Amino acid sequence: QVQLVESGGGLVQAGGSLILSCTASRSIFSINDMGWFRQAPGKQRELIAAVFSGGETHYPDSMEGRFTISRDNAKNTLYLQMNSLKPEDTAVYYCAGGRAGGRWINWGQGTQVTVSS
């Protein structure tokens, strides 16, 4: 089990950038898969970026190359660089770590990102 804590959310104008961080309570070196999700009001939680043990990354096409996920195992931290933000990016952003049977195991409490027009 690992505790995940997101930070870096806030209010930003459309076109702006934010960097979200997810700090783990222990080493993430052994956590193969880590990801960022978001959930907007009235919508389902969706995967927006994932990084795997070999360093390969995955983004849904809908992200349009605006987001970049990275991990720093030495700092036990997962990052999400978000550029060219749009009002429709407004959501609670969650990080997740570890998967079993296709399900993500550990979740953070979420951080709110609000993009104003």
N, C-alpha and C positions, 0 to 999 in steps of 0.2 A: 504494500500500500504506500502511496505517496500523496502528500498534500500539494496542491497546485494553487498558486495565488496570482491572479492577473492584475496588471496595473497599466496605466498609461492612457486609459480612456478619458473622454471629456467632450467638450463642445468645440467644433471646428467649422469653419466656413467651407462651402462647396469649393472644390479645387485644391483644398489644403491637404496636409499630410499628418499622419500620426504614427507613432511606433508603440505597439503594445508589447508588454513583457509578461512572461509567465514563469514565475520562480518556483522551483520544486523544493520540497522539504529534505530531499536527499539527492544523491547523485542520479542524474538521468542517463548516465553512460549506458546502463543496462536496459533502458527503455527504448525498444527498437523504433516504435512508431509514435509520433506525436503530431497533434493537429490543432488547428483553429476552426471553431465553428461560430456561427452567429444565429441569433433568433430575433427577428423583428416582431413587433406586436401583431398578433393574429396569424402569424406564420409559423411553419415548422422550423425546427433547428436544422441548419444546413452546414455541411462541410465546405469550408472555403480554402483551406490549404492543409497539406500534410507533408511531413518529412519522415523518411524511412531510414532504417539502420545504415544503409549504404550511402546515405546522403542524397538519394534521389528525392525529388519533390513532385507533388501533384497539386494541380489547381483545376477547379472546374472551368470550363470555357467561359462561363458567365463573368468570371473575375477580370477578363480582358487584359491580363498582364499588369494590373494595377497593384497587386499585392505580392509581397515576397516573404516567405517563411524561412527562418534560419534558427539554428540551435547552437548554443555554446555550452558544451558538456562541462567545461571547466568551471563555468559559473552556474551550472544547474538551471539554465534559463533558455526558454524558447521565446522567439521574437516574431512579430508580424509587422512588417513595414507596409503601410497603406498610403498610397499616393492617389492624386486626382479624385479625392473623395466626392461622393455624390449624396444628395439627401436620402436616396434609397439605400445607402449603406448604414443608415441609422438602425442600430440594433444593440442587443447585449451580446458581447463577444466572449466566448468561452475557449479555454484551452483544454486539451485532453491528452492523456498519455497512456500508452499500453493498450493492446488489443488482445482479445481472446474470443475465439469463435466468431470473429467478425464484429464483435461489439467492443467499443471503447470503454476502458475500465475506470480510469481516474479522471475526475473533472474538477475544474476550478469553479469558483462561485460566480464568475462573470464580471465583466466591466462594461459600463455603458459608453457607447459611442454615439454622439448626436451630431449630425451634419446639417447645418443651416443653409438655406438657399439665399 
